[in-house]
Amino acid sequence: MTASHLQFEKRVKRLHRRHERMARDGVVHAVGKDGLIMSRPRRTSLRFPVRGVVWLAIFLFTIKAFLLYHHGPTEYDQRVSQLVEGTAFEKAGAFVLDADPVSGWLASQMNRYLSGTAVTEDTPIFAVGEDL
């Protein structure tokens, strides 16, 4: 093949790659100095789903708080300690479900608003061993 044909094949290959990127990632249009509208592939970067991770964390804290509110702190701790003694999957679940300050606070708020009892500043919001 001649050198000019190899250059042509190289340009065609580059155009095919560019069109594949535009089909996959989307297109950005820009107007050049001469008024010609140019279509370029959208730049992509590695995107981390921050919003999804935040919603997952909120969901997990809420589930933990509801379980803590429903079972009470002593029974909840007993159930988590049973998970610690289990398989590796159960140990991972115990690590995730272990009581933390955020879940405890959410459980105390659930106790305050869902139990129907009046809570004053003198009474504890969520006492250990309290029957809900």
C-alpha positions as CSV (number, residue, x, y, z in Angstrom):
1,M,0.0,0.0,0.0
2,T,1.1,3.5,-0.5
3,A,1.8,6.0,2.2
4,S,-1.2,8.2,1.4
5,H,-3.5,5.2,1.6
6,L,-2.1,4.3,5.1
7,Q,-2.7,7.9,6.2
8,F,-6.2,7.6,5.0
9,E,-6.8,4.4,6.9
10,K,-5.4,6.0,10.0
11,R,-7.8,8.9,9.7
12,V,-10.8,6.6,9.1
13,K,-9.9,4.5,12.1
14,R,-9.6,7.7,14.3
15,L,-13.0,8.8,13.0
16,H,-14.6,5.5,13.9
17,R,-13.1,5.6,17.4
18,R,-14.4,9.1,17.8
19,H,-17.9,8.2,16.7
20,E,-18.0,5.2,19.0
21,R,-17.1,7.5,21.9
22,M,-19.8,9.9,20.9
23,A,-22.4,7.1,20.7
24,R,-21.3,5.8,24.1
25,D,-20.6,8.9,26.1
26,G,-22.7,11.6,24.4
27,V,-22.0,14.6,22.3
28,V,-21.0,18.2,23.1
29,H,-21.7,20.8,20.4
30,A,-19.5,23.9,20.0
31,V,-19.5,26.7,17.5
32,G,-16.0,27.4,16.0
33,K,-14.5,30.8,15.1
34,D,-15.7,30.3,11.5
35,G,-19.3,29.6,12.7
36,L,-19.1,25.9,12.0
37,I,-20.9,23.7,14.6
38,M,-18.5,21.0,15.8
39,S,-19.6,17.8,17.5
40,R,-17.2,16.4,20.0
41,P,-17.4,13.4,22.4
42,R,-18.3,14.3,25.9
43,R,-15.4,14.1,28.3
44,T,-15.9,11.3,30.8
45,S,-14.3,10.9,34.2
46,L,-14.5,8.2,36.7
47,R,-17.6,9.0,38.6
48,F,-18.2,7.7,42.1
49,P,-21.9,7.5,43.0
50,V,-21.8,9.7,46.0
51,R,-25.5,10.3,46.1
52,G,-26.2,6.6,46.1
53,V,-23.7,5.9,48.9
54,V,-25.2,8.7,51.0
55,W,-28.7,7.3,50.5
56,L,-27.5,3.8,51.4
57,A,-25.9,5.1,54.6
58,I,-29.1,6.9,55.6
59,F,-31.1,3.8,54.9
60,L,-28.8,1.6,57.0
61,F,-28.8,4.0,59.9
62,T,-32.6,4.2,59.8
63,I,-33.0,0.4,59.7
64,K,-30.5,0.0,62.6
65,A,-32.3,2.7,64.6
66,F,-35.7,1.1,63.9
67,L,-34.4,-2.3,65.0
68,L,-32.8,-0.7,68.1
69,Y,-36.1,1.0,68.9
70,H,-38.2,-2.1,68.3
71,H,-36.1,-4.6,70.2
72,G,-34.6,-2.4,72.9
73,P,-30.9,-2.0,73.5
74,T,-30.3,-5.1,75.5
75,E,-32.1,-7.5,73.2
76,Y,-30.5,-5.8,70.2
77,D,-27.0,-6.2,71.7
78,Q,-27.8,-9.9,72.4
79,R,-28.8,-10.5,68.8
80,V,-25.7,-8.7,67.4
81,S,-23.5,-10.8,69.8
82,Q,-25.1,-14.0,68.4
83,L,-24.1,-12.8,64.9
84,V,-20.5,-12.2,66.0
85,E,-20.2,-15.9,66.9
86,G,-21.5,-17.1,63.5
87,T,-20.0,-17.5,60.0
88,A,-17.9,-14.9,58.2
89,F,-21.0,-13.5,56.5
90,E,-22.8,-13.1,59.9
91,K,-19.7,-11.5,61.4
92,A,-19.8,-8.9,58.6
93,G,-23.5,-8.3,59.3
94,A,-22.7,-7.9,63.0
95,F,-20.0,-5.3,62.1
96,V,-22.5,-3.4,60.0
97,L,-25.4,-3.7,62.5
98,D,-23.3,-2.9,65.6
99,A,-24.9,0.0,67.6
100,D,-23.4,3.4,67.0
101,P,-24.2,6.9,68.3
102,V,-26.1,7.9,65.2
103,S,-28.4,4.9,65.4
104,G,-28.8,5.4,69.1
105,W,-29.8,9.0,68.7
106,L,-32.3,8.1,65.9
107,A,-33.7,5.3,68.1
108,S,-34.2,7.8,70.9
109,Q,-36.0,10.2,68.6
110,M,-38.2,7.3,67.5
111,N,-38.9,6.5,71.1
112,R,-39.7,10.1,71.8
113,Y,-42.1,10.6,68.9
114,L,-43.5,7.1,68.3
115,S,-44.1,5.9,71.8
116,G,-46.7,8.6,72.6
117,T,-45.2,9.4,76.0
118,A,-44.4,12.9,77.0
119,V,-40.6,13.4,77.4
120,T,-39.2,16.2,79.4
121,E,-35.6,17.2,79.9
122,D,-35.5,15.4,83.2
123,T,-36.5,12.0,81.9
124,P,-34.0,9.9,79.9
125,I,-34.9,9.7,76.2
126,F,-33.7,6.1,75.7
127,A,-32.6,4.2,78.8
128,V,-31.0,0.8,78.7
129,G,-33.5,-1.9,79.7
130,E,-36.5,0.3,79.1
131,D,-39.6,-1.5,77.8
132,L,-40.9,0.2,74.7
